[in-house]
Amino acid sequence: LLLAHAASIPRGAASAALEDAQGPLRITLDPARSALDNARIGVDLWSPAMFKVLPKEFPNATFVDGQEVMLEARAIKSKDEIACMKMAYAIAEAGMYDAVQALRPGIRECELVGIAFNKFWQLGAETSQCSHAINSGPGSEPYRRFHTDRIIQYGEIVNIDLGACWNGYFSDFCRPFVCGMRPSVRQLDLFKTAYEKQIEGLNAIKPGMTAGEICRKLGRKTLGHSIGIGPLDPPMLHSTWEVMLEPGMTFSVYTPHLGVEGVGGLHIEDEVVVTETGCEVYTTFP
């Protein structure tokens, strides 16, 4: 038996319910008490309240770490789960589009985040994947993993890294842009290199190889991370992870950060689902 956390219950309410011997926990567990009394029970997230109450309620039960088995179950997605993830991506894509339409000299990074967020909530997003790394100009090299109130200027590289959550499933992708003009020759070299490395990485994703084998084959330390009901789920596409890729696994695949001081920096990120023969890239934003 695996007891998982109830994400829909507010943290304070969950703790109160666990601590109240006459509350929802007792009502929920009473029908199964005889079956659970001597059971081996896996718990995926231990809260202080659960640690206090569960051994008291089931003194003869054995409680073990259920996190690993839960993460393994989350790694391969069903068709319905993949549909949810594609919906989450569609919401993030719409937020990206609105932010790009608003990108101009004089707008601030935080304003672009607000524009994207506004579209997220209009389309039913529940939360965002992260704080959103919209950076520009000197904030793009070295790469800054958060947005500020910096005013974006003409000709600067701007990275927009967005993700939304819909029905409990996350999305995450990134696109770089140049504000107000075509890329300079040096900027264009960065864009071309990033594109080539991303195509190389996407073509390498296939079942039957471990994440470590793929990364080492390409001479890369990392290619990305898994994504699903967690924004940064394992397994990671990392040179040290010997996890076999299987159909149904979903990943955010990205390039290494590429940057030149005085020119700027960028990366590209796409979402994929592993198929029987390779991977399907369901990121459609150009």
Salt bridges, closest charged atoms under 4 A:
ASP30 OD1 - ARG33 NH2 2.95
ASP44 OD2 - HIS5 ND1 3.39
GLU57 OE2 - ARG26 NH2 3.40
GLU57 OE1 - ARG33 NH2 3.24
ASP98 OD2 - LYS119 NZ 3.74
GLU109 OE1 - ARG144 NH1 2.95
GLU111 OE1 - ARG108 NE 3.40
GLU141 OE1 - HIS257 NE2 2.62
GLU156 OE2 - ARG150 NH2 2.59
ASP161 OD2 - ARG145 NH1 3.12
ASP161 OD2 - HIS267 NE2 3.65
ASP172 OD2 - HIS225 NE2 3.10
ASP233 OD1 - ARG74 NH2 2.62
GLU242 OE2 - ARG216 NH1 2.81
GLU269 OE2 - HIS225 NE2 3.59
GLU269 OE1 - HIS267 NE2 3.84
ASP270 OD1 - ARG175 NH2 2.65
GLU280 OE2 - LYS86 NZ 2.83
